[in-house]
Amino acid sequence: MSGKGLNNFFKEYLNEKSIFLNKRVLQASYNPENVLHREKEVNLIANILAPILKKEKPSNVFIYGKTGTGKTLTMKYISDHINDVADEKKIQVKIIYLNCKLKRVADTEYRLIAQLVREFGKDIPPTGLPTDEVYNIFFKTIEDSEVILLLILDEIDQLVNKAGDEIIYNLTRINTELDKSQISLVGISNSLVFTDNLDPRVRSSLSEEEVLFPPYNALQIQDILKKRASIAFNSGVIGPGVIEKCAAYAAREHGDARRAIELLRVAGELTERKKKKKIRLQELDRAQEKIEKDRVIDTIQTQPKQSQTALYCITSLINEMKNKTYTGEIYEKYKTLCINLNLRPLTQRRISDIIAELDMLGIVNTNVVSRGRYGRTKEITIGYPLSMTTKIRKILESELGLS
């Protein structure tokens, strides 16, 4: 397309009426006025955290559940309402939300504590000071503020993977030295086995209260999608059966409402690119295929080397056995591959945890089966479309240096 032709294309695009009324409603950053189908969890967490409004330290809370079950949304919703009441009643409350998956915020203990100091309006260099000195600055800052600090650490497992679990222990231990202030932690994790690998001291300090977010079912996801769609699209844009099928896709894949909302948005974008005015089931199917491929490839490429090694063993065994494999077989192949890669092998229990994490991500599917007098084991199958198998193996071979 020539420069003039491209200018005409963009001018025509500006003149076209969009099928979207407010696309932001379908993006991950959007916070709705109400969190649907999480009344029980909202009430439970609100009751745990309410003492902060009386300047009393709430219990530490660990919130866990699979991706897209409303954990972050619920915490932001509750935090906003605590802040509203605090502002109205002129109560001094400090809530800090940090996403530990973000680089340069929580990839080291130093950076996390430095970020907390900055949240109080103080300047601190991103590197250069001894960690103990950064802790002392943080200690003095919070003590001088005379507040109950509610620190929400989203994707806390990412923080522990990068910086170790000692940081959680240090944050809770500070309370014993504070006189005028206190810290309460809220940890949010997608990993159902995260606390199993924590030091017992850290586990007991973090998990004073635990809240599990179960997956949404298809009818609940339908409600969420209908609400979002009514705000996001112009009237008459959603074709028959689109919401229902979109919800069914998501419910089948671990009840992930976030993915369902993304699917509806991408279907809308594909519809608009084809200059059509109504989202049909065909656009939804194409959106599902596009998202699935993009998500799987992106997820696999960003996994740690040990996870990639385990997944390569799974794909190899399933390729040999056609449809499924088992934990013990995977571990034997994994140990051999570690020797070839000059990689220190993890324990079988840790590999089992990695397989559980891959299951949570939808890369594999696991099912506990009985083998009679030989006990129970996990049966593993591939979670992505079989048409992607060759491409996934090539990606893993490239990432592991096997190609």
N, C-alpha and C positions, 0 to 999 in steps of 0.2 A: 504494500500500500504506500503510495507516494505521500509526501508531506501534506499536500493540499487535500488528498483523499482522507488522510488521517484527521485533519482539522474538521472536514465535513462530517466524518463519523462521530467525533466528539460533540459537535454541535447538534447533530440529530439525536444523540444520546440524551443531551440536556433537555431537548424538547419532548422526549417520550415520557408518558405518564407511567410512573413506577407502580408495580403491584404492591410494593411495600409502603406501609403508612409510617412505621417506625421500626427499622431493622435492628436498632440497638436493643430492643426487647428480646431478640433472639441471640444475643451475644453473652458470653460468659460473665462479663463485668456487670450485667444488669441485676439490680436488686429489686425484686417485686415488693409491693406493699404488704402482701400476705404470703406466707410460706404454706402452700397447700399440703395436706396429708402428713404434716409433721407436728400436729398439735401436742401429742404425748411427749415428744422429745423437747419441744419448745418449753412446755410447762415444767418438765423435769430440770432442764438446765437453768431456766429462770429461777426456780426455787433454790437451786444450789448457789447461784451467783448473786441473788438479791441482797445478802448481807453487806455487799460492797457499798450500797447506798446508805448504810448506817456506819460506814467507815470501819467495818469488821472484815477480817480476812475470810473470803470464801474458801471452801475446799478446792484443792487442785482437781481438775477434771481431765479425763482422757476420753476423747470422742473418736470412735472408729466405725468403719463401714466401707463398703466398696465405692468406687468412683461413681459420682453422679447420684448419690443418695441424699443430697441436701445438707451435708455437714457444714460446709463453709457458709452456704446461704443462711442456714439457721443461726450460726454464731454471729454473723454480721447483722442479721435481723434483731437478735436479742441485744447485741452491743449498741445498736442505734437507739433502741428504746431505753436502755439504761442511761445513755448519754442525754436523751430527751428529758427524762425525769430529773437527772442530775442538774441539767441547765435550768430547768423550771424551778427547782427547789434550792438552787445555788449550792449544790453539794459538790465538793471537789473530788472528782473521779478521774482516773487516768486509765484508758484502755489502749493498748498497743497491739495492732495486728501485723504479723510478719509472715510472709509466705517463704518458707525455708527452701523452696525449690529454686528461688531466684538466686542467680550467681551474684557475687560481690555483696551479698547481704548476710548470708548464713553459711558460707562454705568453710569458715574457720571460726573458732571461739572468739578470737579478737574482733573479727568483723561484726559478729552478732552483738557483742557487748557494746562496741563502738556505735552501732546503729541505734541501740537502745538509748545511749547517751544523747545522740542527735535528736531522738524523738522528744527529748525534754528541752530542745532548743539550744543545746551546747555544741560548739564546734570541736571536732576531734579528728585527727588525721586518719586516713584509711589504713595506713600501716606505719610502723616505725617505733611505737612505744612498747615497752614490755607488757605482756598480758596482765600481769599483776597490777600494774599501774592503771590500766584501762578499767579493771575491776574496781580499784579504789576510787577512780573518778565516778564510776557508775554508782557505787555505794554512797558516796557523799552527795551526789546529785539527787538520788531518790530519797535519802534521809532528809535533806534540806527541803524537799518538796512536800513532805508530810502527807503522803497519799497512800491509798491502797492501790497498787498497780496490778491490773489484770492484763497478763501477757498471753496473747493468743498466738501459738506457734503452729501454723498450718503446714501440713506435710512434715511433721516433726521427725518422721523416720528419715527424711532426706538430710536433716540437720545432723542426726546421730550417725548416719552413714559417712558424712563428710568430716565431722568434728569430734565424734565419739560421744558416749553417754555421760561422761563426767560433767559436761556443761550443764546438763539438767540437774544433776546433784548439786553443783555449785550454786545455781540459781535458787534452789529451794533452801540450801544451807544458809544463804545470806540472811534469811528471816531471823535466824537465831541471834544475829548481831545488830539487827535494826531495832531502834526504839520508837521512832516516830512514824515509820512507814512499814509496809509489808508487801510481799509479792505473791500473787496467786497465778498458777499456770493453767492454761487450757491447751492441751495437745490434741491435734487433729491428725488422723492418719488413715490412709486407704488400706494399709496392711493389717490384716486380721491377726497376724502372728508377730507383730512388731514388738510387743512387750515381752514375749517369750525369750528374746535374746538380750534383754537389758540386764544390767547388774541388779541383783535383788534390792539393794539400797535405793537405786533409781526407780525401780518398778514400784516400790512401796510408797515413795514420795510423790511420784507422778499420778498414780492411779488411786487416789483417795476416793474418787467417784468415777465410775465408768458408764458411758452411754453408747449403746450400739444402735447404729442407724441401719435398719433392714432395707433391702432393695425395694423399690416401688413395683407394684404389679401393673398389668396392662391398663386396667381401668383408672388407676391413679395417674398414670402417665398421660392417659387421654384427657383427664381433667386439666392437668398442667398445660398440655399442648393447646387445648381449646382456649384457655385463659390467655396464654401468650399470643396465640394466633389472632384473637379478637382485637388485640392492641397492635400487633405487628403488621397485619395485612389490610388492604382495602377490602370492602365487602364483596363477597362472591368469588374471591380468589381461590379458596380451598375447594378442590374438587371432591366428589363423593368417595368415601372410603379412605381418604388420604391420612386423616388424623388417626383413624383406627389402625391402619397398616403401619404407620410410623410408630405408634405405641407398641404394637406387636413386635416389631423389629427390636425395639429397646428392651422390652420385657424379656424377650428371648435371650438377650445378651446382658444378663445380670441386672436388669432393672435400672439402667442408667438414664436418668431423665435428662442429664446434660447432653448426652449423645443424641437423644430424641429431638431436643430443641435444635441442635446443630444440624441434624438431618433435615428438619423442616426448613431451616434457613438455606442450606445448600440447594435443596429442591426448588426453593423460590428463586435463587440466583440462576440456576440452570434454565428454569422456565422463562425468566426475563431475558436471558441471553438469546433464547430462541424466539423472542418477541411474541410470546404467548401471554394470555391474560389469566389463565387458570392453571393451577398446579394439579397435574393428574398423577395417577399411579405410576405411569412410565417414568416421569421425572423423579419420583420418589425412589424407584428402583435404581435409576442411574446415579442418584445422589448417594444411595447406600453403598453402591459399588465403589464410587470415587472415595468416599470417606474411609471405607474399610481398607482399601489399598494404601491410602495415604497414612492412616493411623498405624497400621501394622508395620509398615516400613519405617516410619519415624520412631515408633516405640522400640523396635529391634535395634536400630542404629544407635539409640541413646542408652541402651542397657549396659551395665557394667560387664567387664570381660568375662567374669565367672558366669553370669547369667547367659551371655552369648554362647559360652562353651557348653553349658548344660543344654541349651536349646538346640545347638548343632547336633549334639548326641541324640536328642529326641527325634529330630528330623531325619537323621541317618537311620536310626532303628525303625522308624515308621516307614521309611522308604524301602527298607529290607523286608519288613513284616507286613507291609501294605496298609494296615489300618490303626494299630495300637501298640503300645509298649508298656513296660512296668518300671517302677522306681528302681528295683535292684538291678535290672538290665541297664538302665540309664547310668547308674552309678559306676558300674564296671567299665562301661565304655568311656565315661567321663574321666576316670582315673588314668586310663591309657592315653587319652587325648591330652591330659595335663602334662604328661611326660613329654609328648611331642612338642607341646607349646612352651615347655620350660615354665609351667605355671604350678604354683603350690596348690595341691588338691584340698578342697574343703571336706568337712565330715559329711557322712551320708545324711545326717539330720539337717545340716545347712542346705544341702542340695534339695532335700525335700521341701524346705522353706522356700527356696528359689522357684521350685516348680509351682508351689502354692501362689507365689507372687505372679508368675507367668499366667496362671489360671485366672487370677484376679484381673489381669490386664487383658484377658480374652485371647492371648496368644496360643494357649493350650487349654484343653478341658481335662479335668481330673475326676475320677470316680473311684471311691474306696470299694474294693471287692474282696470277698472272702476266698481264700485258697485252701479251705478245709483245715487239715491238721498243720498246714504250713503257715497258718495265720492270715492276716489281712495285708493287703498291699494297695497301692494306687495304680489304677489303670489310666494311662495318659493317651489322649488323642489330640490331633491338631485342631486349633480353634479358628484358623484362617482358611479361606477358600483353597481347595486343592490346586486350583489353577495357578496359585502363587508359589507353590512349593519350590520349583526350580529357581525362581527369582530370589526367594528367601535364602535358599542354600548358597547361592552366589554371593549375596550380601554378607552372610555370616562367614563364608570363606575369605572374603576380602577383609572384613573387620578383624578376623583372627589370624590373618597372614597365611592362610592355607592354600590360597589360589596361586 
